[in-house]
């Protein structure tokens, strides 16, 4: 069994005298964030080694070559569990969206962990001449942990099985999705005047910054010929 940062974790058949590298190849290779220096082999304690011992598995630390070439004599045994860990501090590429009145609206990658609203507005060429800066807002989606994702999916599956009214079911699902998003008020005027201040929020993956345009119309009503 191989777990962790490989392309296809799980159980894979291997030949006799196979090594860790052979199992990783069978699992589709390493992911981009896999550590070459933090691989653990958990080996079942058997026979006389188990008698009178509190040990349930022998832990073997293992390092791997970037080209998956091996100089080790270690041979895998039945029931071995290989875990490939991620590189410490690794962060996958994060994206956000700027829409509305900036020079170059669209999707942008966050360049570092503390990139702020002002940084990305600058990268987008600044606000346009018709931007309504006071109306700007930020939409943030709450990220579910793996455990929360499982619970949420189970909840949705249960609703689909029990619901008799498809319209009502759709409304419930829409509400559940809406609960994962929130509107964050931002004071874009202050942010642009004082970048890096407490008003200049640190951005997160999936954020959407929306800057509306100025409304150049008025409403005239009442006792006139053309309201």
N, C-alpha and C positions, 0 to 999 in steps of 0.2 A: 504494500500500500504506500502511495506517495501522497503527501498533503502539502498545502501551502502554495508557493509562488511558481507553479508549473502550469502549462497550458491546459492539461487535462488531468486534474487530480483524481485519485481513486485507485482501484485495484487494476493491475496490469499483469498479464502473464509474462514471465521471463524464462530464459533458458537456464540450464544448470551453470554454475560458476559465474553468474551475472554479477556485475558490480553496480554501484550507485549510479554511475554515469549511464549505464545501459537502461536502467529503470527511468531515468529522467528523459532519455531519448524516446522511450516507449510512451511517456506521458506528454510528448509533443514539444519537449524542450522547456527552457526557463522563461519566465516572464521578464519584462524589462526591469522590474523592481526587485528581482531576486538577488539575494546576497550569495556570493560565492564562498564566503567564509563562515556562514552560520547555517550549517545543515546538521540535523540531529538524526541519529538512527536509534530507535527504541527497539531493543531486542528482548524477546520473551525469555524470562528466567525458567530453566527447565531442569528436571532431574534432581541430582544431588545439590545443585546450586540453590534450589528453592527451599530445601528442607531447613527449618530453623531460621530462615532469613526473612526480614521485613521487606526486602527488595522485590519489586514486581516486574521491573524491566531494567536492563542494562542500557545506559545512555552513552552513545558513542558520538563524539563530535567529529565532524568531517568537513574538509574544504575541497573545493572543486576547481578544476581548470576552466578558464573562459571558453576554451574550444572543446570542452568535455573529453579531454584526453586524460587518462588516469595513470598515475604512478603508484597507486595504492594496491596492496595485496588483499584488501578487505573484500570478501565474497558475501553476497547477500544470503540470508537464510530465510526459510519459511516463517511467515508471521512478522517479519521485520516491518516497522513503520518508519518511513523516511519523511521528515518534515523540512521543507525549504522555507527559510524565513526571508522577510523583506529587508532591504537595505535600511538602516536606521535613518529616520528623518525624510525618507522618500515621500514625495507628494506628486500625485498624478496631475497632469495638466488640467487647469481649471479655466472655465469659460464664463463670460458674462455678456449681456446684450445691452447696447445703448440704442434707444429708439427715439425718434422725434427730431427736435431742432438742434442737431449738431452738424458739423460740416460733413462728417463721414460716419453715419449711423451703421450699425451692424454688430457682429460678434467680435469680441476681443478676448485674447488669452490674458489671464492674470500673470504678470511677470515675476511677482514675489508675494510672500505671505502677508505683507503689510501694505499692499497697494490700496490707495484710497480713491474716493470719488474724484477728487481734483486731478489725480494722476491720469485716470482713464479719460476724463473729459478733455484733458490736454492732448492725449493721444488721438482723440477723435476730432481734433482740429478746433476745439472750442465750440461754444454755442453760436448759433446763427443769429443774424440780425433780427429775425422775427420770433426768437425764442421767448416764451413766457417763463422766465426763470423761477418766479415765485410759485408756479404750479408744478414744479418738478417733484417726482416721487420715486421711490425705490420699491420694487417687488422682490420679496425674499421667500424662497421655498425651504421649508424645514427638511433636512435630510434625515431619513429614517435609518436607524442602526440595522444590521442584519437580522437581529432578533425581532425588532419592530416591524420589519418588512414581512417576516413570516406571519406574525400576528395579524397584520393588516390584510394580507392576502387570504388568510383563513377566515377573517371576518367578512371579506367581500364574497368569498365562496359560499359561506353560510347564508348570506343575504340573497344571493342568486338562487339558491335551492329553495328558500322559504318564501320568497316574494312571489305573489300572484299578479301583482299590478306592475307591468314593465315600466310604465311612466313613473310611478312612485319609486321604483328601484333606481331608475336613472337619476332622479332627484336626490336620493340618499347618497349615491356614489358621488355625484357632483358636490354635495355638501362635504363629504369626507375629504375629497381632493382639495376643496377650498380651505379646509381647516389646516392644510399643510402649507398654505401660502399666507403671507401677511403683507400689508402695505406699511412701509417704513417712511415716515415723514423726514424729509431732508431740507435743510435751509441752504439751497444752492447759492443764493446771493452771498451769504456769509462764507460758504466754502470757497467760492471763487475769489473773494477778497482776502481770505486768510487761509491758504492751503496748509494742511497739516494740523489744523486746530481740532478741538474736540468735536466740532460739528462735522468735520471731514471724516466720514465713516470709513472703516476698513471693509473692503468688499469680500464677498464670499462666492464660491462656485454657484452658478445658476442665477445670480442676481440679475435683475433687469432695471436699468435706469431709464425713466421715461420723462422727456422734456417736451411739453406741449407747445403749440404755437400761440401767439397772441391772437385774440379774437377781434377782428377789425370790423365788427358789425354792432349795431345797437337795435333795440326793440322799441318801437313806438306804438302805443296802443291807446284806445279811448275814442273820443268823438272827433276823429279826423277822417278825411276822405279815403286815405290809403294807409290803414294801420299795418 
